[in-house]
Amino acid sequence: MGGCVSLDLSCDQTLKQTYHCLFGDGNNIHMMKPNLEALETTMQELRERRDDIARRVSIEEDKGIEEVVRS
């Protein structure tokens, strides 16, 4: 005879997953404001790092140019 696929889902598990999806930490809409705040903070930290690295590179390039000019 043909193959048979059996799926056994308990109602409790389904309700737990649905509740968690709608009201838990996994709910992206529910967590949108904290996520946005965290993203803005991280973006500011990345901008500060970028500026610091650009400043350091510029200083090192200036040192290299000065050494070439002195040679």
CHARMM internal coordinates of N, CA and C (Angstrom, degrees):
IC EDIT
DIST 1 N 1 CA 1.4411
DIST 1 CA 1 C 1.5255
ANGL 1 N 1 CA 1 C 108.63
DIST 1 C 2 N 1.3010
ANGL 1 CA 1 C 2 N 115.49
DIHE 1 N 1 CA 1 C 2 N 174.03
DIST 2 N 2 CA 1.4650
ANGL 1 C 2 N 2 CA 122.30
DIHE 1 CA 1 C 2 N 2 CA -177.64
DIST 2 CA 2 C 1.5184
ANGL 2 N 2 CA 2 C 111.96
DIHE 1 C 2 N 2 CA 2 C -73.36
DIST 2 C 3 N 1.2791
ANGL 2 CA 2 C 3 N 115.40
DIHE 2 N 2 CA 2 C 3 N 159.43
DIST 3 N 3 CA 1.4611
ANGL 2 C 3 N 3 CA 120.88
DIHE 2 CA 2 C 3 N 3 CA 177.67
DIST 3 CA 3 C 1.5257
ANGL 3 N 3 CA 3 C 110.91
DIHE 2 C 3 N 3 CA 3 C -72.89
DIST 3 C 4 N 1.2939
ANGL 3 CA 3 C 4 N 115.56
DIHE 3 N 3 CA 3 C 4 N 152.21
DIST 4 N 4 CA 1.4566
ANGL 3 C 4 N 4 CA 120.85
DIHE 3 CA 3 C 4 N 4 CA -178.70
DIST 4 CA 4 C 1.5287
ANGL 4 N 4 CA 4 C 108.68
DIHE 3 C 4 N 4 CA 4 C -127.79
DIST 4 C 5 N 1.3025
ANGL 4 CA 4 C 5 N 116.13
DIHE 4 N 4 CA 4 C 5 N 132.38
DIST 5 N 5 CA 1.4549
ANGL 4 C 5 N 5 CA 120.81
DIHE 4 CA 4 C 5 N 5 CA 178.56
DIST 5 CA 5 C 1.5168
ANGL 5 N 5 CA 5 C 107.93
DIHE 4 C 5 N 5 CA 5 C -105.47
DIST 5 C 6 N 1.2908
ANGL 5 CA 5 C 6 N 115.29
DIHE 5 N 5 CA 5 C 6 N 127.06
DIST 6 N 6 CA 1.4508
ANGL 5 C 6 N 6 CA 119.84
DIHE 5 CA 5 C 6 N 6 CA -179.33
DIST 6 CA 6 C 1.5235
ANGL 6 N 6 CA 6 C 108.86
DIHE 5 C 6 N 6 CA 6 C -112.98
DIST 6 C 7 N 1.2995
ANGL 6 CA 6 C 7 N 116.10
DIHE 6 N 6 CA 6 C 7 N 133.36
DIST 7 N 7 CA 1.4524
ANGL 6 C 7 N 7 CA 121.74
DIHE 6 CA 6 C 7 N 7 CA 179.56
DIST 7 CA 7 C 1.5138
ANGL 7 N 7 CA 7 C 108.11
DIHE 6 C 7 N 7 CA 7 C -123.00
DIST 7 C 8 N 1.3177
ANGL 7 CA 7 C 8 N 116.03
DIHE 7 N 7 CA 7 C 8 N 121.52
DIST 8 N 8 CA 1.4550
ANGL 7 C 8 N 8 CA 119.63
DIHE 7 CA 7 C 8 N 8 CA -177.45
DIST 8 CA 8 C 1.5249
ANGL 8 N 8 CA 8 C 108.98
DIHE 7 C 8 N 8 CA 8 C -117.61
DIST 8 C 9 N 1.3230
ANGL 8 CA 8 C 9 N 116.99
DIHE 8 N 8 CA 8 C 9 N 105.08
DIST 9 N 9 CA 1.4569
ANGL 8 C 9 N 9 CA 122.01
DIHE 8 CA 8 C 9 N 9 CA 177.83
DIST 9 CA 9 C 1.5105
ANGL 9 N 9 CA 9 C 108.76
DIHE 8 C 9 N 9 CA 9 C -117.26
DIST 9 C 10 N 1.2800
ANGL 9 CA 9 C 10 N 114.97
DIHE 9 N 9 CA 9 C 10 N 127.29
DIST 10 N 10 CA 1.4540
ANGL 9 C 10 N 10 CA 116.65
DIHE 9 CA 9 C 10 N 10 CA 176.91
DIST 10 CA 10 C 1.5262
ANGL 10 N 10 CA 10 C 108.14
DIHE 9 C 10 N 10 CA 10 C -81.90
DIST 10 C 11 N 1.2858
ANGL 10 CA 10 C 11 N 115.74
DIHE 10 N 10 CA 10 C 11 N 148.45
DIST 11 N 11 CA 1.4579
ANGL 10 C 11 N 11 CA 121.46
DIHE 10 CA 10 C 11 N 11 CA -179.64
DIST 11 CA 11 C 1.5259
ANGL 11 N 11 CA 11 C 110.34
DIHE 10 C 11 N 11 CA 11 C -64.80
DIST 11 C 12 N 1.3191
ANGL 11 CA 11 C 12 N 117.04
DIHE 11 N 11 CA 11 C 12 N -36.93
DIST 12 N 12 CA 1.4616
ANGL 11 C 12 N 12 CA 120.68
DIHE 11 CA 11 C 12 N 12 CA -179.81
DIST 12 CA 12 C 1.5280
ANGL 12 N 12 CA 12 C 111.59
DIHE 11 C 12 N 12 CA 12 C -60.67
DIST 12 C 13 N 1.3107
ANGL 12 CA 12 C 13 N 116.15
DIHE 12 N 12 CA 12 C 13 N -45.43
DIST 13 N 13 CA 1.4646
ANGL 12 C 13 N 13 CA 120.41
DIHE 12 CA 12 C 13 N 13 CA -179.19
DIST 13 CA 13 C 1.5218
ANGL 13 N 13 CA 13 C 110.44
DIHE 12 C 13 N 13 CA 13 C -63.68
DIST 13 C 14 N 1.3087
ANGL 13 CA 13 C 14 N 117.11
DIHE 13 N 13 CA 13 C 14 N -42.54
DIST 14 N 14 CA 1.4585
ANGL 13 C 14 N 14 CA 121.31
DIHE 13 CA 13 C 14 N 14 CA 179.40
DIST 14 CA 14 C 1.5240
ANGL 14 N 14 CA 14 C 110.63
DIHE 13 C 14 N 14 CA 14 C -62.85
DIST 14 C 15 N 1.3213
ANGL 14 CA 14 C 15 N 116.96
DIHE 14 N 14 CA 14 C 15 N -43.20
DIST 15 N 15 CA 1.4581
ANGL 14 C 15 N 15 CA 120.38
DIHE 14 CA 14 C 15 N 15 CA 179.14
DIST 15 CA 15 C 1.5297
ANGL 15 N 15 CA 15 C 111.47
DIHE 14 C 15 N 15 CA 15 C -65.68
DIST 15 C 16 N 1.3247
ANGL 15 CA 15 C 16 N 117.16
DIHE 15 N 15 CA 15 C 16 N -39.36
DIST 16 N 16 CA 1.4618
ANGL 15 C 16 N 16 CA 120.77
DIHE 15 CA 15 C 16 N 16 CA 178.39
DIST 16 CA 16 C 1.5273
ANGL 16 N 16 CA 16 C 110.77
DIHE 15 C 16 N 16 CA 16 C -61.39
DIST 16 C 17 N 1.3200
ANGL 16 CA 16 C 17 N 115.65
DIHE 16 N 16 CA 16 C 17 N -46.11
DIST 17 N 17 CA 1.4577
ANGL 16 C 17 N 17 CA 119.90
DIHE 16 CA 16 C 17 N 17 CA -179.23
DIST 17 CA 17 C 1.5244
ANGL 17 N 17 CA 17 C 111.23
DIHE 16 C 17 N 17 CA 17 C -65.08
DIST 17 C 18 N 1.3189
ANGL 17 CA 17 C 18 N 116.61
DIHE 17 N 17 CA 17 C 18 N -40.89
DIST 18 N 18 CA 1.4617
ANGL 17 C 18 N 18 CA 120.66
DIHE 17 CA 17 C 18 N 18 CA 178.98
DIST 18 CA 18 C 1.5215
ANGL 18 N 18 CA 18 C 110.43
DIHE 17 C 18 N 18 CA 18 C -64.08
DIST 18 C 19 N 1.3184
ANGL 18 CA 18 C 19 N 117.41
DIHE 18 N 18 CA 18 C 19 N -45.53
DIST 19 N 19 CA 1.4619
ANGL 18 C 19 N 19 CA 121.87
DIHE 18 CA 18 C 19 N 19 CA 179.21
DIST 19 CA 19 C 1.5337
ANGL 19 N 19 CA 19 C 110.32
DIHE 18 C 19 N 19 CA 19 C -61.26
DIST 19 C 20 N 1.3319
ANGL 19 CA 19 C 20 N 116.29
DIHE 19 N 19 CA 19 C 20 N -46.07
DIST 20 N 20 CA 1.4603
ANGL 19 C 20 N 20 CA 120.52
DIHE 19 CA 19 C 20 N 20 CA -179.71
DIST 20 CA 20 C 1.5283
ANGL 20 N 20 CA 20 C 110.65
DIHE 19 C 20 N 20 CA 20 C -61.71
DIST 20 C 21 N 1.3046
ANGL 20 CA 20 C 21 N 116.72
DIHE 20 N 20 CA 20 C 21 N -40.30
DIST 21 N 21 CA 1.4619
ANGL 20 C 21 N 21 CA 121.18
DIHE 20 CA 20 C 21 N 21 CA -179.60
DIST 21 CA 21 C 1.5275
ANGL 21 N 21 CA 21 C 111.07
DIHE 20 C 21 N 21 CA 21 C -65.17
DIST 21 C 22 N 1.3246
ANGL 21 CA 21 C 22 N 116.63
DIHE 21 N 21 CA 21 C 22 N -41.69
DIST 22 N 22 CA 1.4632
ANGL 21 C 22 N 22 CA 120.86
DIHE 21 CA 21 C 22 N 22 CA -175.86
DIST 22 CA 22 C 1.5241
ANGL 22 N 22 CA 22 C 113.56
DIHE 21 C 22 N 22 CA 22 C -81.58
DIST 22 C 23 N 1.3269
ANGL 22 CA 22 C 23 N 117.36
DIHE 22 N 22 CA 22 C 23 N -36.22
DIST 23 N 23 CA 1.4584
ANGL 22 C 23 N 23 CA 119.85
DIHE 22 CA 22 C 23 N 23 CA -171.43
DIST 23 CA 23 C 1.5260
ANGL 23 N 23 CA 23 C 114.75
DIHE 22 C 23 N 23 CA 23 C -124.10
DIST 23 C 24 N 1.2982
ANGL 23 CA 23 C 24 N 118.06
DIHE 23 N 23 CA 23 C 24 N -8.41
DIST 24 N 24 CA 1.4613
ANGL 23 C 24 N 24 CA 120.61
DIHE 23 CA 23 C 24 N 24 CA -176.26
DIST 24 CA 24 C 1.5141
ANGL 24 N 24 CA 24 C 112.48
DIHE 23 C 24 N 24 CA 24 C -85.33
DIST 24 C 25 N 1.3324
ANGL 24 CA 24 C 25 N 115.43
DIHE 24 N 24 CA 24 C 25 N -173.39
DIST 25 N 25 CA 1.4586
ANGL 24 C 25 N 25 CA 121.26
DIHE 24 CA 24 C 25 N 25 CA -179.90
DIST 25 CA 25 C 1.5210
ANGL 25 N 25 CA 25 C 112.21
DIHE 24 C 25 N 25 CA 25 C -65.95
DIST 25 C 26 N 1.3112
ANGL 25 CA 25 C 26 N 117.33
DIHE 25 N 25 CA 25 C 26 N -18.80
DIST 26 N 26 CA 1.4540
ANGL 25 C 26 N 26 CA 120.84
DIHE 25 CA 25 C 26 N 26 CA 178.97
DIST 26 CA 26 C 1.5115
ANGL 26 N 26 CA 26 C 113.40
DIHE 25 C 26 N 26 CA 26 C -75.42
DIST 26 C 27 N 1.3137
ANGL 26 CA 26 C 27 N 117.14
DIHE 26 N 26 CA 26 C 27 N -8.71
DIST 27 N 27 CA 1.4569
ANGL 26 C 27 N 27 CA 121.44
DIHE 26 CA 26 C 27 N 27 CA -178.75
DIST 27 CA 27 C 1.5241
ANGL 27 N 27 CA 27 C 108.91
DIHE 26 C 27 N 27 CA 27 C -77.33
DIST 27 C 28 N 1.3248
ANGL 27 CA 27 C 28 N 116.10
DIHE 27 N 27 CA 27 C 28 N 107.15
DIST 28 N 28 CA 1.4605
ANGL 27 C 28 N 28 CA 120.50
DIHE 27 CA 27 C 28 N 28 CA -176.05
DIST 28 CA 28 C 1.5219
ANGL 28 N 28 CA 28 C 112.71
DIHE 27 C 28 N 28 CA 28 C -65.71
DIST 28 C 29 N 1.3106
ANGL 28 CA 28 C 29 N 117.98
DIHE 28 N 28 CA 28 C 29 N -35.54
DIST 29 N 29 CA 1.4602
ANGL 28 C 29 N 29 CA 120.56
DIHE 28 CA 28 C 29 N 29 CA 179.50
DIST 29 CA 29 C 1.5188
ANGL 29 N 29 CA 29 C 109.47
DIHE 28 C 29 N 29 CA 29 C -68.01
DIST 29 C 30 N 1.3143
ANGL 29 CA 29 C 30 N 116.25
DIHE 29 N 29 CA 29 C 30 N -42.74
DIST 30 N 30 CA 1.4688
ANGL 29 C 30 N 30 CA 121.52
DIHE 29 CA 29 C 30 N 30 CA 178.76
DIST 30 CA 30 C 1.5274
ANGL 30 N 30 CA 30 C 110.89
DIHE 29 C 30 N 30 CA 30 C -61.77
DIST 30 C 31 N 1.3114
ANGL 30 CA 30 C 31 N 116.72
DIHE 30 N 30 CA 30 C 31 N -35.21
DIST 31 N 31 CA 1.4630
ANGL 30 C 31 N 31 CA 121.75
DIHE 30 CA 30 C 31 N 31 CA -175.46
DIST 31 CA 31 C 1.5296
ANGL 31 N 31 CA 31 C 112.81
DIHE 30 C 31 N 31 CA 31 C -98.11
DIST 31 C 32 N 1.3294
ANGL 31 CA 31 C 32 N 117.83
DIHE 31 N 31 CA 31 C 32 N 11.62
DIST 32 N 32 CA 1.4604
ANGL 31 C 32 N 32 CA 120.27
DIHE 31 CA 31 C 32 N 32 CA -173.06
DIST 32 CA 32 C 1.5320
ANGL 32 N 32 CA 32 C 112.78
DIHE 31 C 32 N 32 CA 32 C -61.53
DIST 32 C 33 N 1.3206
ANGL 32 CA 32 C 33 N 118.24
DIHE 32 N 32 CA 32 C 33 N -45.88
DIST 33 N 33 CA 1.4681
ANGL 32 C 33 N 33 CA 120.32
DIHE 32 CA 32 C 33 N 33 CA -178.06
DIST 33 CA 33 C 1.5311
ANGL 33 N 33 CA 33 C 112.04
DIHE 32 C 33 N 33 CA 33 C -63.61
DIST 33 C 34 N 1.3463
ANGL 33 CA 33 C 34 N 119.16
DIHE 33 N 33 CA 33 C 34 N -49.57
DIST 34 N 34 CA 1.4771
ANGL 33 C 34 N 34 CA 118.18
DIHE 33 CA 33 C 34 N 34 CA 176.91
DIST 34 CA 34 C 1.5337
ANGL 34 N 34 CA 34 C 112.29
DIHE 33 C 34 N 34 CA 34 C -61.48
DIST 34 C 35 N 1.3409
ANGL 34 CA 34 C 35 N 117.02
DIHE 34 N 34 CA 34 C 35 N -36.51
DIST 35 N 35 CA 1.4628
ANGL 34 C 35 N 35 CA 119.81
DIHE 34 CA 34 C 35 N 35 CA 178.73
DIST 35 CA 35 C 1.5259
ANGL 35 N 35 CA 35 C 110.67
DIHE 34 C 35 N 35 CA 35 C -64.98
DIST 35 C 36 N 1.3328
ANGL 35 CA 35 C 36 N 116.78
DIHE 35 N 35 CA 35 C 36 N -41.38
DIST 36 N 36 CA 1.4584
ANGL 35 C 36 N 36 CA 121.05
DIHE 35 CA 35 C 36 N 36 CA 179.28
DIST 36 CA 36 C 1.5259
ANGL 36 N 36 CA 36 C 110.65
DIHE 35 C 36 N 36 CA 36 C -64.58
DIST 36 C 37 N 1.3123
ANGL 36 CA 36 C 37 N 116.69
DIHE 36 N 36 CA 36 C 37 N -43.23
DIST 37 N 37 CA 1.4699
ANGL 36 C 37 N 37 CA 120.39
DIHE 36 CA 36 C 37 N 37 CA 178.82
DIST 37 CA 37 C 1.5276
ANGL 37 N 37 CA 37 C 110.99
DIHE 36 C 37 N 37 CA 37 C -62.14
DIST 37 C 38 N 1.3195
ANGL 37 CA 37 C 38 N 116.65
DIHE 37 N 37 CA 37 C 38 N -42.56
DIST 38 N 38 CA 1.4705
ANGL 37 C 38 N 38 CA 120.44
DIHE 37 CA 37 C 38 N 38 CA 178.80
DIST 38 CA 38 C 1.5264
ANGL 38 N 38 CA 38 C 110.41
DIHE 37 C 38 N 38 CA 38 C -65.01
DIST 38 C 39 N 1.3256
ANGL 38 CA 38 C 39 N 116.61
DIHE 38 N 38 CA 38 C 39 N -40.26
DIST 39 N 39 CA 1.4620
ANGL 38 C 39 N 39 CA 120.86
DIHE 38 CA 38 C 39 N 39 CA 179.11
DIST 39 CA 39 C 1.5273
ANGL 39 N 39 CA 39 C 110.70
DIHE 38 C 39 N 39 CA 39 C -64.53
DIST 39 C 40 N 1.3260
ANGL 39 CA 39 C 40 N 117.35
DIHE 39 N 39 CA 39 C 40 N -43.34
DIST 40 N 40 CA 1.4633
ANGL 39 C 40 N 40 CA 120.62
DIHE 39 CA 39 C 40 N 40 CA 179.06
DIST 40 CA 40 C 1.5300
ANGL 40 N 40 CA 40 C 111.19
DIHE 39 C 40 N 40 CA 40 C -63.30
DIST 40 C 41 N 1.3197
ANGL 40 CA 40 C 41 N 117.00
DIHE 40 N 40 CA 40 C 41 N -41.04
DIST 41 N 41 CA 1.4662
ANGL 40 C 41 N 41 CA 121.00
DIHE 40 CA 40 C 41 N 41 CA 178.22
DIST 41 CA 41 C 1.5245
ANGL 41 N 41 CA 41 C 110.58
DIHE 40 C 41 N 41 CA 41 C -63.04
DIST 41 C 42 N 1.3229
ANGL 41 CA 41 C 42 N 116.34
DIHE 41 N 41 CA 41 C 42 N -45.23
DIST 42 N 42 CA 1.4614
ANGL 41 C 42 N 42 CA 120.89
DIHE 41 CA 41 C 42 N 42 CA -179.86
DIST 42 CA 42 C 1.5229
ANGL 42 N 42 CA 42 C 111.08
DIHE 41 C 42 N 42 CA 42 C -64.89
DIST 42 C 43 N 1.3312
ANGL 42 CA 42 C 43 N 117.08
DIHE 42 N 42 CA 42 C 43 N -40.29
DIST 43 N 43 CA 1.4650
ANGL 42 C 43 N 43 CA 120.45
DIHE 42 CA 42 C 43 N 43 CA 178.26
DIST 43 CA 43 C 1.5335
ANGL 43 N 43 CA 43 C 110.49
DIHE 42 C 43 N 43 CA 43 C -62.13
DIST 43 C 44 N 1.3189
ANGL 43 CA 43 C 44 N 117.48
DIHE 43 N 43 CA 43 C 44 N -40.97
DIST 44 N 44 CA 1.4682
ANGL 43 C 44 N 44 CA 120.55
DIHE 43 CA 43 C 44 N 44 CA 178.55
DIST 44 CA 44 C 1.5247
ANGL 44 N 44 CA 44 C 110.56
DIHE 43 C 44 N 44 CA 44 C -63.78
DIST 44 C 45 N 1.3299
ANGL 44 CA 44 C 45 N 116.87
DIHE 44 N 44 CA 44 C 45 N -41.95
DIST 45 N 45 CA 1.4661
ANGL 44 C 45 N 45 CA 120.29
DIHE 44 CA 44 C 45 N 45 CA 177.82
DIST 45 CA 45 C 1.5247
ANGL 45 N 45 CA 45 C 110.81
DIHE 44 C 45 N 45 CA 45 C -62.43
DIST 45 C 46 N 1.3278
ANGL 45 CA 45 C 46 N 117.14
DIHE 45 N 45 CA 45 C 46 N -40.59
DIST 46 N 46 CA 1.4665
ANGL 45 C 46 N 46 CA 120.70
DIHE 45 CA 45 C 46 N 46 CA 178.87
DIST 46 CA 46 C 1.5265
ANGL 46 N 46 CA 46 C 111.41
DIHE 45 C 46 N 46 CA 46 C -66.33
DIST 46 C 47 N 1.3246
ANGL 46 CA 46 C 47 N 117.40
DIHE 46 N 46 CA 46 C 47 N -39.63
DIST 47 N 47 CA 1.4721
ANGL 46 C 47 N 47 CA 120.34
DIHE 46 CA 46 C 47 N 47 CA 176.67
DIST 47 CA 47 C 1.5319
ANGL 47 N 47 CA 47 C 110.55
DIHE 46 C 47 N 47 CA 47 C -61.48
DIST 47 C 48 N 1.3321
ANGL 47 CA 47 C 48 N 116.07
DIHE 47 N 47 CA 47 C 48 N -43.21
DIST 48 N 48 CA 1.4652
ANGL 47 C 48 N 48 CA 120.02
DIHE 47 CA 47 C 48 N 48 CA 179.42
DIST 48 CA 48 C 1.5240
ANGL 48 N 48 CA 48 C 111.07
DIHE 47 C 48 N 48 CA 48 C -63.40
DIST 48 C 49 N 1.3220
ANGL 48 CA 48 C 49 N 117.35
DIHE 48 N 48 CA 48 C 49 N -40.80
DIST 49 N 49 CA 1.4756
ANGL 48 C 49 N 49 CA 120.74
DIHE 48 CA 48 C 49 N 49 CA 177.74
DIST 49 CA 49 C 1.5204
ANGL 49 N 49 CA 49 C 110.56
DIHE 48 C 49 N 49 CA 49 C -64.37
DIST 49 C 50 N 1.3537
ANGL 49 CA 49 C 50 N 116.31
DIHE 49 N 49 CA 49 C 50 N -44.02
DIST 50 N 50 CA 1.4635
ANGL 49 C 50 N 50 CA 120.61
DIHE 49 CA 49 C 50 N 50 CA 179.85
DIST 50 CA 50 C 1.5237
ANGL 50 N 50 CA 50 C 109.98
DIHE 49 C 50 N 50 CA 50 C -59.27
DIST 50 C 51 N 1.3374
ANGL 50 CA 50 C 51 N 116.75
DIHE 50 N 50 CA 50 C 51 N -46.74
DIST 51 N 51 CA 1.4598
ANGL 50 C 51 N 51 CA 120.63
DIHE 50 CA 50 C 51 N 51 CA -179.13
DIST 51 CA 51 C 1.5264
ANGL 51 N 51 CA 51 C 111.22
DIHE 50 C 51 N 51 CA 51 C -63.10
DIST 51 C 52 N 1.3338
ANGL 51 CA 51 C 52 N 117.11
DIHE 51 N 51 CA 51 C 52 N -39.93
DIST 52 N 52 CA 1.4591
ANGL 51 C 52 N 52 CA 121.35
DIHE 51 CA 51 C 52 N 52 CA 179.19
DIST 52 CA 52 C 1.5258
ANGL 52 N 52 CA 52 C 110.72
DIHE 51 C 52 N 52 CA 52 C -64.24
DIST 52 C 53 N 1.3202
ANGL 52 CA 52 C 53 N 116.35
DIHE 52 N 52 CA 52 C 53 N -44.16
DIST 53 N 53 CA 1.4695
ANGL 52 C 53 N 53 CA 120.14
DIHE 52 CA 52 C 53 N 53 CA -179.94
DIST 53 CA 53 C 1.5211
ANGL 53 N 53 CA 53 C 110.32
DIHE 52 C 53 N 53 CA 53 C -66.07
DIST 53 C 54 N 1.3333
ANGL 53 CA 53 C 54 N 117.64
DIHE 53 N 53 CA 53 C 54 N -42.06
DIST 54 N 54 CA 1.4668
ANGL 53 C 54 N 54 CA 120.93
DIHE 53 CA 53 C 54 N 54 CA 178.33
DIST 54 CA 54 C 1.5299
ANGL 54 N 54 CA 54 C 110.33
DIHE 53 C 54 N 54 CA 54 C -61.33
DIST 54 C 55 N 1.3325
ANGL 54 CA 54 C 55 N 117.33
DIHE 54 N 54 CA 54 C 55 N -39.96
DIST 55 N 55 CA 1.4639
ANGL 54 C 55 N 55 CA 121.55
DIHE 54 CA 54 C 55 N 55 CA 178.09
DIST 55 CA 55 C 1.5263
ANGL 55 N 55 CA 55 C 110.51
DIHE 54 C 55 N 55 CA 55 C -64.06
DIST 55 C 56 N 1.3354
ANGL 55 CA 55 C 56 N 116.77
DIHE 55 N 55 CA 55 C 56 N -44.19
DIST 56 N 56 CA 1.4707
ANGL 55 C 56 N 56 CA 120.48
DIHE 55 CA 55 C 56 N 56 CA 179.88
DIST 56 CA 56 C 1.5278
ANGL 56 N 56 CA 56 C 111.37
DIHE 55 C 56 N 56 CA 56 C -64.09
DIST 56 C 57 N 1.3273
ANGL 56 CA 56 C 57 N 116.45
DIHE 56 N 56 CA 56 C 57 N -42.03
DIST 57 N 57 CA 1.4692
ANGL 56 C 57 N 57 CA 120.68
DIHE 56 CA 56 C 57 N 57 CA 179.24
DIST 57 CA 57 C 1.5236
ANGL 57 N 57 CA 57 C 109.64
DIHE 56 C 57 N 57 CA 57 C -62.88
DIST 57 C 58 N 1.3209
ANGL 57 CA 57 C 58 N 116.36
DIHE 57 N 57 CA 57 C 58 N -43.57
DIST 58 N 58 CA 1.4607
ANGL 57 C 58 N 58 CA 120.53
DIHE 57 CA 57 C 58 N 58 CA 179.71
DIST 58 CA 58 C 1.5255
ANGL 58 N 58 CA 58 C 111.15
DIHE 57 C 58 N 58 CA 58 C -60.91
DIST 58 C 59 N 1.3238
ANGL 58 CA 58 C 59 N 117.07
DIHE 58 N 58 CA 58 C 59 N -42.95
DIST 59 N 59 CA 1.4665
ANGL 58 C 59 N 59 CA 121.25
DIHE 58 CA 58 C 59 N 59 CA 178.53
DIST 59 CA 59 C 1.5250
ANGL 59 N 59 CA 59 C 110.41
DIHE 58 C 59 N 59 CA 59 C -61.40
DIST 59 C 60 N 1.3286
ANGL 59 CA 59 C 60 N 117.11
DIHE 59 N 59 CA 59 C 60 N -45.95
DIST 60 N 60 CA 1.4695
ANGL 59 C 60 N 60 CA 120.82
DIHE 59 CA 59 C 60 N 60 CA -179.11
DIST 60 CA 60 C 1.5235
ANGL 60 N 60 CA 60 C 110.94
DIHE 59 C 60 N 60 CA 60 C -66.50
DIST 60 C 61 N 1.3297
ANGL 60 CA 60 C 61 N 117.59
DIHE 60 N 60 CA 60 C 61 N -37.77
DIST 61 N 61 CA 1.4669
ANGL 60 C 61 N 61 CA 120.10
DIHE 60 CA 60 C 61 N 61 CA 177.56
DIST 61 CA 61 C 1.5280
ANGL 61 N 61 CA 61 C 110.27
DIHE 60 C 61 N 61 CA 61 C -64.50
DIST 61 C 62 N 1.3316
ANGL 61 CA 61 C 62 N 116.34
DIHE 61 N 61 CA 61 C 62 N -41.60
DIST 62 N 62 CA 1.4637
ANGL 61 C 62 N 62 CA 119.72
DIHE 61 CA 61 C 62 N 62 CA 178.32
DIST 62 CA 62 C 1.5241
ANGL 62 N 62 CA 62 C 110.94
DIHE 61 C 62 N 62 CA 62 C -62.49
DIST 62 C 63 N 1.3264
ANGL 62 CA 62 C 63 N 117.66
DIHE 62 N 62 CA 62 C 63 N -39.43
DIST 63 N 63 CA 1.4669
ANGL 62 C 63 N 63 CA 121.24
DIHE 62 CA 62 C 63 N 63 CA 177.23
DIST 63 CA 63 C 1.5250
ANGL 63 N 63 CA 63 C 110.23
DIHE 62 C 63 N 63 CA 63 C -61.83
DIST 63 C 64 N 1.3309
ANGL 63 CA 63 C 64 N 115.98
DIHE 63 N 63 CA 63 C 64 N -42.91
DIST 64 N 64 CA 1.4627
ANGL 63 C 64 N 64 CA 120.32
DIHE 63 CA 63 C 64 N 64 CA 179.92
DIST 64 CA 64 C 1.5142
ANGL 64 N 64 CA 64 C 112.02
DIHE 63 C 64 N 64 CA 64 C -64.59
DIST 64 C 65 N 1.3200
ANGL 64 CA 64 C 65 N 117.41
DIHE 64 N 64 CA 64 C 65 N -40.26
DIST 65 N 65 CA 1.4645
ANGL 64 C 65 N 65 CA 121.35
DIHE 64 CA 64 C 65 N 65 CA 179.22
DIST 65 CA 65 C 1.5269
ANGL 65 N 65 CA 65 C 110.02
DIHE 64 C 65 N 65 CA 65 C -65.85
DIST 65 C 66 N 1.3343
ANGL 65 CA 65 C 66 N 116.86
DIHE 65 N 65 CA 65 C 66 N -41.34
DIST 66 N 66 CA 1.4627
ANGL 65 C 66 N 66 CA 120.81
DIHE 65 CA 65 C 66 N 66 CA 178.66
DIST 66 CA 66 C 1.5234
ANGL 66 N 66 CA 66 C 110.79
DIHE 65 C 66 N 66 CA 66 C -61.78
DIST 66 C 67 N 1.3322
ANGL 66 CA 66 C 67 N 118.02
DIHE 66 N 66 CA 66 C 67 N -39.85
DIST 67 N 67 CA 1.4659
ANGL 66 C 67 N 67 CA 121.13
DIHE 66 CA 66 C 67 N 67 CA 179.54
DIST 67 CA 67 C 1.5185
ANGL 67 N 67 CA 67 C 110.65
DIHE 66 C 67 N 67 CA 67 C -66.71
DIST 67 C 68 N 1.3295
ANGL 67 CA 67 C 68 N 117.31
DIHE 67 N 67 CA 67 C 68 N -38.25
DIST 68 N 68 CA 1.4655
ANGL 67 C 68 N 68 CA 120.55
DIHE 67 CA 67 C 68 N 68 CA 179.68
DIST 68 CA 68 C 1.5257
ANGL 68 N 68 CA 68 C 109.62
DIHE 67 C 68 N 68 CA 68 C -67.35
DIST 68 C 69 N 1.3211
ANGL 68 CA 68 C 69 N 116.73
DIHE 68 N 68 CA 68 C 69 N -41.15
DIST 69 N 69 CA 1.4624
ANGL 68 C 69 N 69 CA 120.67
DIHE 68 CA 68 C 69 N 69 CA -179.81
DIST 69 CA 69 C 1.5233
ANGL 69 N 69 CA 69 C 110.53
DIHE 68 C 69 N 69 CA 69 C -64.39
DIST 69 C 70 N 1.3272
ANGL 69 CA 69 C 70 N 117.72
DIHE 69 N 69 CA 69 C 70 N -38.62
DIST 70 N 70 CA 1.4685
ANGL 69 C 70 N 70 CA 121.87
DIHE 69 CA 69 C 70 N 70 CA -179.84
DIST 70 CA 70 C 1.5265
ANGL 70 N 70 CA 70 C 112.22
DIHE 69 C 70 N 70 CA 70 C -69.92
DIST 70 C 71 N 1.3085
ANGL 70 CA 70 C 71 N 118.14
DIHE 70 N 70 CA 70 C 71 N -24.06
DIST 71 N 71 CA 1.4732
ANGL 70 C 71 N 71 CA 121.09
DIHE 70 CA 70 C 71 N 71 CA -175.98
DIST 71 CA 71 C 1.5022
ANGL 71 N 71 CA 71 C 112.58
DIHE 70 C 71 N 71 CA 71 C -72.63
END
COOR INIT
IC SEED 1 N 1 CA 1 C
IC BUILD
